[in-house]
Every structure is written in C-alpha cells, then in structure tokens.
Amino acid sequence: MASRRDELNAYNFARKRTVAAFLKPLPNGSVESAPRPVRALVPTIVLSVLIVVGFGGCGLLKPAAPQGWNAPGEKVIVGDKSTTRYVVLKSKEKGPDGKAKTLLHPVLNLSSARLLLDPSKFEVVKVKESILDGGDAPPQGPTIGIPYAPDRLPDSKDAGAKKTWASCERPASSEGGRIQQSTFVFKDGDEHLGKLTAGGKGKVGKRSSLFVQDPKGDDYLVDDRGVAHPLDATAARDQLGDRATPEERERMNGLLRGILFGQKGEPQKVSEEWMDTLIKSELPIFFPPVPGAGETADTEGVPQEHRKVGRIVEGDGAYFVVLKDGVANVSPFVAKLLLQGEVGELAYPGQAPEPAVLPLASIEAEEPEFMGKLPTGQEVVWPEEQTQQANNAHEEDGKRVVCSVYHGGNQKIAGQELSVPEMTTWAGTGNPAPIVDGSGSTYVSPGSGLLYREVTGKAKDSGSLFLVTDTGLRYSVRVNNDSSEKAGNAEKDQNQAQIRLGYGDLAQPLAIPRVWSRLLSAGPSLNTADAKQPQGS
C-alpha cells in the first residue's frame, strides 16, 4: 500500500507533466526540461512595471499644455487640431477677488497677436483642444485682431537688409488700353534677381538705352544708370537766342531720334509713375554747337589736312574734336552727334562725315573735354558711349517690358555716399519674375520683406514707417504712443509697434524714396490699439 509520501510525489509528478505539456508540448520533452512558471512570470511583471513607469514619465515630460501657457500677454496659443490661434489677455472687468479677469481670445493673424504680447516673452505654444475647452482654461472672449494684417512676417535680419526694387511696364494690350504696370521687391538670393543684374539677360549696358515717351508726349533717352534725358535738338540754339521755328524743331528732333535710335526707332509709351522712379536730368540732349564749324582752325594739335573746325579725329579708340583755337577730347556719344548733325554738314561739305583715324602721338589735346561742362559750369551727364535702343515695344516678340531698377540705396564713390539713388535699367520680353494670380501686380520674394522709412528729398530720419511683406502690401507701422497707457508713458511707448512685431533691433530702418514706396498698395495700419478691437461674427 502506497504511503502518504508516495502519493504526494505522484501528485507533484502529474502536475509537472501537465504544466510541461502546455509550456513545451514536444513529443520527446521531459518534465525536467519544461520552463518553470515563476521564472517566466517575474520578468513579465517587471517589464509591465517599466512600461507603466515609462508612460507616466512621458506624461510628465510632455504634458497636455506647457507650463504657464495661460499667462496673460505672453504666448500665441495654437489649438492642436483646429490650429486656431489664441492669446490670453487681461480684461477690464474684475473678478470676485478684485483682480482683472483673463480671457482667451481667438486672434485673426500672427501680426495682430504679436502686437498684443510682451516681445521679451513671446512664444508660440501648442495646446490640446481638450485643455482649451476645459474648466482650467480662461473664459473665451471675442475674436480680436486687424483684418488683412499679415499672417507671415519676415525675420529681423531679412527685414533690415537691402532689397532690389523694380518698376516694370509693358504696352497696353489694345489701342487706348491701360499700360500694364508691375512692381517687384527682390531679396538677395532670389532666383529671379539675376535677370535684372546679370549682363546679357536684359540689363541695359553702357552701349544701349531705352527710348520712351511720357504721357505729355515728350521723348526721353533712359541710360543704364537710370537717368532720363529729355530730347530737345534745338535747346542750345534757343538758349543763344536763335530760336527754331516749330517746323525746324520737328525736323531736327526727328534727325536726333534717328541718330540715337535708328530710322525705325519708336518710343515706348510709359506712365508718369514710371518716369518718377527715374533720375531726371535737367539738361536735355541736343546738337552741340561748335562756333566757326567748317572754318580753318588755328591749331597745331592735328596734322594740317585735318585743321578744320568741327572735324572729328580718332586715336587709339579715343575721339577728339577740332575747335577754332585747339583740339579737345570728346566722348564717343558727343562725337556721333557732331558727325551726323549740323556740325558734320559744315565740317565735311560734299562728303560723308567720318572720323579720321590718326596715330595718337600726332594728336595734341589742348582744350578741356568738349561738352564735359557747359559754360555756366553745369556738368553734362549725357551717356559716354554711343548707344542703341534696347526696347522694341512695337514688335510682337520684341523686348516690350521696360524696368527701372532701384538697388535700395544711394550711389557711393570712394566709400562716400552720394544723394543720388543707385539705379540701373532693364528690358525684356516678359517680366523678370512671374506675377501670381490674385496677388495684384506686385511680387515680393517669398518669406521676405522690408521695414523701411518712406522719405522725400535728402531727409533720411523723418518719414512714415512701413513694413512690406510677401503679400505685396505695405503696412503702416505706428511710431508714436499707440498703447492704452497714460500719456505720461509716451516716451516709453515710442516704437512699441515696431518692437512688438520683432524688429526692436532695427534702430535705423532703411530709407526708401516715396515714389518707390507708393508703387505698393497700402494695407491696414499695424498698431496695438487696432489689434485689440473685437471683430464681428
């Protein structure tokens, strides 16, 4: 008969065999090789504890709402699902504790939000919608902000950097239609900027020019420096009292146009706004008079056979004109006017006027440069080189788009800034950059912009402050006190709008001439008072 020990051993053996069949169901498995349940259970329990602790730690490290998210006047709050933006502001109403209530306001755009927040604590935070809708969030107030204010602002570095501006026009698509005008503001690095600045891609060079006509019917030669020269062939005669008849003036102006732009050259009609962007020359282009043209010259500066007043000689690429009492250096541009104008007819009777090519050593220039300055001392700023017309608006596939290009500052000579804007000109078959439908007629480099002061004349420190963004609009930025604080804090609140928008480090915004600024359409004013205004549903 089995003892109690034998029965216990048999029971334990049967239990192990049953467990082994579940854990290691192999035909040749033994009871001893089966894993023990406790050995598998303990790691499972430890792993479960670690997972629970891990999720708990993750919740601590990444809470549903950042700490201090509801502090008034500090953060732009973005709902995690709707992406609606909010700001928390103090209300004029007071709570039971006597303190001002705080409200959670939906805000129309980022620039409005920035105008309402402390710039030193500004931050964008994402908060779960459940937190915003929960009882711990401030009560929701009305939607506030400035309608149509920019939602994307350039960073401070970009907003303070020079930009290249271009005002471009193409002829009207039909007779009597409006000229098509476009404005461009390029940042450095814009892929389209190279069209305006690189040679051979439409940029007007020293040997080319634009031929345009303003709304009054006056013709102009516009050179590569952006200088608009009026054309008035008989201006010098008129000044000397030998006034030409209307018929003679028309004939001489036609001759001048033919010399400068060819017999088929026609001016392109442009707007007054486009003309205003150029540097206007007070001195028109005319046929320079040479006293005594055709007479024998009393000079030894050239060989005997060339001593006739008004003759042009060339030596080593330089041009000279023979005068009554000497020889003077002359620019290629003026030399062409002398040869093909009235002076050439008198100096070369019965023959085609051509410059005589001589060894430079045989020419002795005794006089100052001819037409370098007028007798009054006024400097002549005509082109130096002979030019050809760059634009041909009357050809369907020609260069019908003309642009005046402003490089965002003034010219410099030997490091000294002049009071003359740095300009170039351009002509092409199309605009230098595509204009997107719905953006009006303005292109600003994507993500870029400029904070600038609109100036007139030479004043740089006075004028209205504007911000242009890639919306293509210019937004007035209020300079004086625009907060709701008392008048005694006016000095403190100076430039607060600029500072709140993130441009506090731009102490001297760039100065942009008014004629260029006004090419941009105006957007709303950016100021704190307007940003606080509730909007209708």
Order of alpha helices (4+ residues) and beta strands (2+ residues): alpha-alpha-beta-beta-beta-alpha-beta-alpha-alpha-beta-beta-alpha-beta-beta-beta-alpha-alpha-beta-alpha-beta-beta-beta-beta-alpha-alpha-beta-beta-beta-beta-beta-beta-beta-beta-beta-alpha-beta-alpha
